């Protein structure tokens, strides 16, 4: 299922000029922004917003993966979670660390994998299905229109 999500997001991003007009750093920073929403949803124990945020972070990770030609590694068995707030905090750390790795072009594959694994851990702690979070995010963006702004961020059109 995640592979299908990756293909969809890759085509969507290509069609909207994200790969042409943005940067891996801008996409990594967008992931940091989205993980802030994930943290807020975790604090409020809002599972609907948490699922949306997990999917939105995953979209950004796909873009970073594509723009840096860094493949995803499969996420294997997950250890026991430390609870939703702890997992959200570690996910925030992992994604922030990935943004630093993109900036310095270092250990991208490991940090991309670590970020993806931490999203899985957040889902496990919240009782959510990771693939369903990705599907929800895809449903929310698939018909979205917008434009790129200076700095490489995609700004969605108001509907």
N, C-alpha and C positions, 0 to 999 in steps of 0.2 A: 504494500500500500504506500509506504514512504517513497518508493521509487516512482510511483505514478504521480505523487505530489511533487517530487523534484522535477519531473518532466513538465508538468503543468506550469509550475512557477517559473521554470526556465523559459518556456515559450512566452508566458505572460510578460516577463521582464524584458525579453528580447523585443516583443511587439511594442512595448512602451518606451523603448530606448534607454532603459536603465543601464544595460551593459555598455551601451555606446556613450552615454553622457554622465554616468556616475562613476564612482570609484569603489574599490573594495573597502577602503577606509570609511567612506560615507555609509556604506551598507553595514559595516561593523558598528559604527556609531548609532545607526538607526536601530540595530539590535539592542544596544545598550539602552536606548530610549524605550524600546518595547519591553525590556526586562524590568524597567521601572514600573510599567503598568502591571506586569506580572507580580511584582512585589506588593503593589497596592492591593491587587485582588487577593493575594495570599493573606495580607494583614486583615482584610475585611471578610475573609473566608467566603468570597464570592466566586463560586465555582464556574459560573457562566463566563464572567470576565477573565478568570484564570485560564479557562480553556481557550478563549480568544487570544489572550496574550501569549500563551505557549505557541499557538499556531503562527502568530505574527512574528515571534522571534524566529521560528523555524523558517519562515519565508526569507528573512534576512540572512540566516545561515546558508540557505540555498544560494542566495545571491553571492555571498562571500565565497562559497565553494566554487561557483562557476567563474567568478571574476579572478580568482587566484589559481584556477586549475588544480584545486585541492580536492581529492575525492573524499567522500564520506566513508567511514568504516562502520560496519554493522555494530549495533549496540547489543552486546551479549546479555547474559544474566545480570540482573541488578542486585546489589546488596540490599539489606534491610534499610529502610529510610529512617532518617533522624527526625521526621515530622515535617509538616508543610512549611512552617516558617524557616526552619533550618535549611531545607532543600531549596527554597526560594532564594535564601541568602547565598548559598553556594552557587546556584545558577547565575545570580547576578555577578558574582565574582568571576565565574568561568567566562561569561560573555564579555565582561570588561577586560579580562585578561586576553581573550581572543582579539579584541580591538587593538590592544597593545602589540600583539604578535603580528597583526596585519601591518601596523605602522612600521615595525622593525623587520618585517619579512622573515620571521623566525618561527620555527616549530608549528607551522599552521595546521598541519594534519592532526597532530596530537591535540592542539587546543580546540580545533573544530570538533573533533570527536568528543572531547571532554565537555564542551558546551552542549552538544546534542545529547550526550548521556545524562547531563544534569537536567535537561528538559524532561527526559524520560523519568528521572527520579522525582521531579516535581509532580508529574502526573501520577506516579505510583503513590506518593504521599497523600495526594488529594483524591485518590480513587478514580482518576480519569484515564481514558484510553488515549495514548499519544497520537495514534493515527486518526482518531476521531477529532482531536484538537486541530490537526493539520487539515482535515477535510472541512471543518468549520471555517477555518481561516481561508481556505481556497474558495468556499462558497461566498464568503464576504468580499473577496477581491476580484474574482474572475471576470466580472463585468465592469469593474471600476475603471473610470477614465481619469486622466489627470495630466500633469506636466512636470518636467524636471525644472528645478531652480538652481541658481548658482550654488555651488558646493556639492551638487550631485544628489539632492534629495528629491523624491517623488512626492508631489503635492496632489492629493486627490481632489477631483472636482466636487463641488457641493451638488447634492442631488435634490 
